Amino acid sequence: MGNMNFQNGRVLTGGLGLVAVLATALVVTVVGGSVEELAYAFAGGIGVSVVVIGSYAYGDRKGLPHSHSVAVAGIALGVLTTAAIVGRLLTEYGA
């Protein structure tokens, strides 16, 4: 394998984005979701992507090593996941 250059990175990012969109549409459709729920899923995915990529970019801009920037992004994803689970439990079983 050769080194990954900028063009390959853009193709990989676009390909992963396409896979994420198709997987989201498939899951919502299989579960029986409506167009409204599909829109919520896409909006949530965009929001999570912005937070995770933004937290990685923030760490990278502050001069953190790559591993630390990835850790910051992972922590942001964990916080969002925990908030989503807590929110779901509170709405399902009462606040």
Buried (B, 14 or more C-beta within 10 A) or exposed (E): EEEEEEEEEEEEEEEEEEEEEEEBBEEBEEEEBEEEEBEEBBEEBEEBEEBBEEBBEBBBEEEBEEEBBBBBBEEBBEEBEEEEEEEEEEEEEEE
